[in-house]
Amino acid sequence: MDPSEVGRPIGPAELERLRLAGLSDSFDPWLSRFARDAWRCGGEVRVVADAAGPVRALYLFHPFEGEASVFTREAALAESLRRLRPGTALYSDFRLGAPSVEFIVYAGPTGSVPGRHRFRHPVRLASAGDRSGVAAVLRQVDGSVDEGWIATASAGSEDCLVVDGSGELAGVGWASRTGGHGRLHSLAVRPAYRRAGIGTDLFFARCAWLRTNGARWLVTEIATANAASRAIAEAGALRPVGHLYRSSPEPPGRP
């Protein structure tokens, strides 16, 4: 493998000098933020760039999740970076060699999201005392959670909204903001509380929260198989703008 195609590790100081643009239709405004998120969770950031030229690819590795992401316009670069860690799943804009899970990227202006949603459940901003409860919900739904990521999230730019259940949190959802851009992610509702409108309430509450805090544009990625969440996003006037793929890990040692 050509070392120039694997990329080189960079640190926060160099990130400030790089121009990360034109690598993703949906996530360009988030690339610097994603890189800092990787570092604060003990991960690695790499770039592929020509000498004195623009960045051609950004690669992020999260050790706790055992997953990576690559942002590039070049499928061959995405494939080279996927092979950097054969046992690691990779998120990218491309269907790569291994079987993939497909996500639809939804986006739209916050001003288009209907503001008169009738809430069935009170939604509130999570407090520091909810940290273990938020982790418990994510752990039950997703199987594991990086509690260090939760503990180091910056209030105001990375907020969690929650719905209370009976002696526990019933559902949680995260709302991120960078500049005028907002992102919805990490929605989780405990199985015992599903089909009660909690996911819908968390969607509209997070949209309102981001709009109130200056976000003018929203983006969220939803698994193609998750018809319920897709329907909620479309009811909120978000529209499909692209796709994202999770390529499964290749067995270690495979050429």
BELSUL-V876338 format. One line per field, one symbol per residue. phi: phi as a letter, one per 30 degrees, with the letter a starting at -180 (. if undefined). burial: b if it has 9 or more other C-alpha atoms within 8 Angstrom, else e. A space follows every 10 residues. Layout:
phi=???
burial=???
//
This chain:
phi=.dedddibdb ceddedcccc bicadccedc dddddddddd cicbbbbcbd ehcddcabbb bcdddibbbb baccdddedd ddddbedcdb cadcdcddeb ccbcccaldd dddeccdcdc bdcbddcedd eddddddddd dcjaaddddd dcdcejcbcc cbbdcdiadd abacbcbbhc cbbcahdbbe edcdibiddd dddddddddd ddcjdcbcba cbeedddddd ddddddidbd blbbbcdddd eejdd
burial=eeeebbbeeb eeeebeeeeb eebbeeebee bbebbbbbbb bebbbbbbbe eeeebbbbbb bbbeebbbbb bbbeeebbbb bbeeebebbb bbbeeeeeeb bbbbbbbbbb eebeeeeeee eebeebeeee bebbbebbbb beeebeeebb eeeeeebbbb bbbbbeeebb bbbbbbbbeb bbbbbebbbb eebbeebbbe bbbbbbbbbb beeebbbbbb bbbbeeeebb ebbbebbbbe bbbbbbbbbb eeeee
//
